[in-house]
Amino acid sequence: MEKYIKSFNEIGINDLASVGGKNASLGEMFTKLTPLGVLIPKGFAITVDAFKDFIACNDLEDKIGVLMKSLDKINYHNLQTIGKHVRTLIMAGRLPADLCLEISTAYELMFDDGMQEVAVRSSATAEDLPDASFAGQHDSFLNVKGSFNLLFAVRKCFASLYTDRAIKYREDKGFKHDKVFLSIGVQEMIRSDIGCSGVGFTLEPESGFTNLVHIAGVWGLGENIVKGSVTPDEFLVFKPTLEKGFKSVIQKNLGAKNKMMVYAELDDFVNEVVNKDTPIEMCNRYVLEDNEIEKLARWALIIERHYGRPMDFEWAKDGVGNQIYIIQARPETIHNRTGIPQLISYQLKEKGIELSKGEAIGSKIISGCARLLRSPSESGKLKPSDILVTDTTSPDWDPILKSVMGVITNRGGRTSHAAIIARELGAAAIVGTEKATEQILDGEMVTIDCSQGKTGYVLKGELKWSKTVTDLVGFELPDMPKAQLILADPDKSFALSFYPNHGVGLLRMEFLISNWIQVHPMALLKYEQVSRDEDKVKIEKLTQNYPDKSMFFIDKLSQGVAMIAAAFYPKEVIVRMSDFKSNEYAGLIAGHDFELKEENPMIGFRGASRYNHDRYRAGFQLECEAMKVVRNEMGFTNVKLMIPFCRTVKEGEKVIELMKEFGLKQGENGLEIFVMAEIPSNVLLAEDFAGLFDGFSIGSNDLTQLTLGVDRDSALVADLFDEENSASKLLIVEMIRKAKSLNKKVGLCGQAPSDSESFTRLLVENGIDSIAFNADSIIKGITTINSVLKVNS
């Protein structure tokens, strides 16, 4: 009977004390989840008794204890010296003979007479806990082959219990050094060196939104993604529609993946891996197909349900048999924390000069002195108020990251080491900037702005910003009128879903077209008519993975809308079909080739008038195709559609018929189609428009400009534009009255309620069904609604 070895099928989550957190989890999954179809590589654990006996046989306990007592626990000035000394002592020690025999025998019996490559992973007894992941604190070794190399890797793992980062982490978490022990997992090496690998979360890692599975992947072995050496592909899968069998991959982002870690060709020692340039064809291709992404997401759901909490996991795809495996899972430690429900928002108060940009981690704004460092050995240059700027970070940077205001890296994605540590510390970070170390000067004052959504900006100077904390304890959301959001940016939607709300009253499609697609729809349909070479180059780059360029438009638009629909599911999300003016369309890539110049585009070729016109009908069909994907293929029937700037009833009839022709039949699959009430004719002929549409949404901006005859784009008459003008308010009140008498839904999605409490009061008192607010005004708007309802009750 083995003293030191336990196969994965002999251990479970209750064996943490003997095999550490990582191995306990692997054993638990191997035993309980393999029967459910989740593939876990085989392996065995070397128990903590091996570590204890190794320490005892080499008389290291007292020596290590003395060294740890001398650690400076205030400034940690001697951390590197002490850590190195302890590791040297451990590496000089000898493994007991019976331990060597057991390890070698177990390896040879399980892994093809000792001829198979394995991964050797550290597993500490204080690791992978719900409130302390210890992620990346201890070392792992890949592509280890042969008993001699395996035994050497075991000693290296033992020594990694005393890496500088692990020592500091234990100090930060309050763990006693002599009470944390190390087990080792010896696991079948999945040939992801000729396949791909990555990580995942059973929630959205930035906001903590729980209805998503977030998956990231790179070519080759997974060390690059963990260390942030490359920017990975990223995929978002929506859990509720996944379980209902719909197309559930709601977003796909292509990462650069410019490096891939593979087996080295030399027959050297352990850890025989190298980083090589990724072939350009592979850089431009996603690492996983949609069916593989969904398979991983289904496994993630099984893992999450088994453990009863959000989890993060690592996966690998074998390039030989093309099988995907889960190689590790642990509790997600950031969003498991509980406390008083609060909304914390940041807002930049002045414009700044953009120095660099990348992926925002968190939503903070901070200012500080930028310090450019090439390695952790230069940490003496840093002060606690500084912002670290470097190429990339690894676990060796951890003690440093805990002592700075923020971090900016050239490389890495949302699942990189820098991102994970920044979230854990609640620090501001921007990763994947590509050239921050070239764009930012050492010693320069900068402001990090992560409040804008997915993209984070590094701005020159110390800018003014504000922080707002809203306590949601006891906060009441009224039943009627519904308080909804005005929204355009999908990257902000998951964080905004935590605000009190009844869904989205206005999703502006134009933002998605201008920011996510960037190209004029007709330029994708009639590429041969694009006149400028520079526009063709831009279009080719954006659509490089789309032989049919129109599919680029459909994919991007459907994914953008799906993200917002997912964030607020099953609440309604009202998507307004495109309402660009001709001058705005002309500003898109190649837009000038398909737009005529108008003297006053504000009241020209816009909204419904475009949809059935020869110049744009095919573009409108692409919009409808995208909405058909969202509703019918992805299952987001909470999405409702709205027609803007519909001047006449006949025009409305044509649009309804055209949408039916394009596969969006009113009433089918619960489809509701609303109309914007933003032209006086919409109010005057409300009875006729009500015969066509399912409801109205008052657009107070356009209704005011057409009531007063004021071009709201003209600075010369800007002082005359006032949504609270008596004439404008009379029309709004009349529209509400008529809609109520016709038993049609009526809401308002203009700017006025976000700016004016008295305007909100007017709407509530006249019985409006819903009011859509900008995100920064919805709390104030709800408070006003509640006060009016209280007075009138």
Number of C-alpha atoms within 10 A of each C-alpha: 5 11 12 21 23 20 18 25 16 15 23 20 18 14 18 24 18 23 33 30 29 29 38 28 25 30 29 22 28 25 17 16 18 13 10 11 11 20 18 22 18 18 25 25 31 28 25 24 18 24 22 15 15 21 21 12 14 15 12 16 14 11 11 21 13 10 14 19 9 11 18 12 14 6 8 13 12 12 21 15 12 22 24 14 14 21 20 12 15 23 16 11 15 13 22 14 8 13 21 18 14 17 21 18 17 22 24 16 10 16 19 10 14 19 13 16 20 23 21 28 22 32 31 26 22 21 25 24 17 17 16 18 19 20 16 18 25 24 19 21 20 21 24 25 22 19 20 14 15 26 20 15 25 26 20 21 26 25 23 23 26 24 22 24 24 24 23 21 18 18 13 12 12 9 13 10 16 10 8 16 23 28 31 28 30 27 25 20 22 28 23 27 25 19 23 25 31 29 25 25 27 28 26 20 24 20 18 19 19 17 18 28 28 25 29 29 29 33 31 30 27 22 19 26 30 24 21 26 26 26 28 33 24 24 24 25 29 26 22 16 19 20 11 11 11 16 19 28 25 24 19 18 12 17 22 20 28 20 20 25 23 21 18 15 9 8 8 10 15 20 18 17 19 14 17 13 11 17 12 11 7 14 21 16 16 21 25 20 10 15 12 14 20 23 14 21 27 19 19 27 18 16 24 20 12 13 16 10 14 24 23 22 19 20 24 29 26 19 16 12 10 14 15 23 20 24 23 18 25 27 25 24 20 21 20 13 9 7 5 8 12 14 16 12 15 19 18 18 10 8 10 17 12 14 18 22 24 25 22 28 31 24 25 22 27 23 24 21 24 26 24 24 18 14 14 16 12 11 17 9 10 18 15 15 15 21 30 26 27 23 23 25 27 18 22 17 19 22 20 20 23 18 17 18 22 28 25 34 28 26 27 32 31 25 27 28 24 30 31 21 21 22 19 16 14 16 21 26 34 34 31 28 25 19 17 24 21 15 14 21 16 15 13 15 19 26 26 29 29 27 20 18 20 19 17 28 25 27 21 19 18 16 19 15 15 10 11 12 10 13 12 14 9 7 12 11 17 16 11 16 21 20 25 30 28 23 25 20 21 24 15 20 21 24 19 21 20 16 18 19 23 24 26 28 27 25 26 20 21 20 18 21 22 17 11 17 23 21 25 24 29 23 25 22 17 12 16 9 13 20 13 12 10 12 17 17 10 15 22 16 10 16 18 14 14 13 10 12 20 19 18 20 27 22 19 19 23 24 25 24 27 28 25 27 31 29 26 20 19 15 17 18 30 26 25 22 21 23 19 22 20 22 19 15 24 19 15 19 22 28 22 20 15 18 20 15 10 13 9 13 17 17 15 13 21 19 20 23 20 21 25 19 13 9 13 16 16 16 24 22 20 20 23 23 21 24 27 21 19 28 22 16 16 24 23 24 21 21 27 21 23 21 24 24 23 23 18 16 18 12 15 21 15 15 19 18 14 19 20 14 12 16 15 23 18 18 10 10 12 13 17 20 24 25 26 27 30 28 23 19 15 25 23 14 14 20 15 14 24 21 13 17 21 21 22 27 28 24 22 26 18 23 26 26 22 17 17 16 11 18 20 19 13 10 9 10 11 12 10 15 18 18 24 15 13 10 12 21 20 11 23 27 17 16 25 26 16 19 21 16 10 14 12 18 18 26 27 28 25 23 16 21 26 22 15 16 15 13 15 22 18 16 22 21 13 14 16 24 21 22 32 29 30 20 18 15 15 22 22 17 25 24 16 19 24 20 13 16 16 9 7 9 6
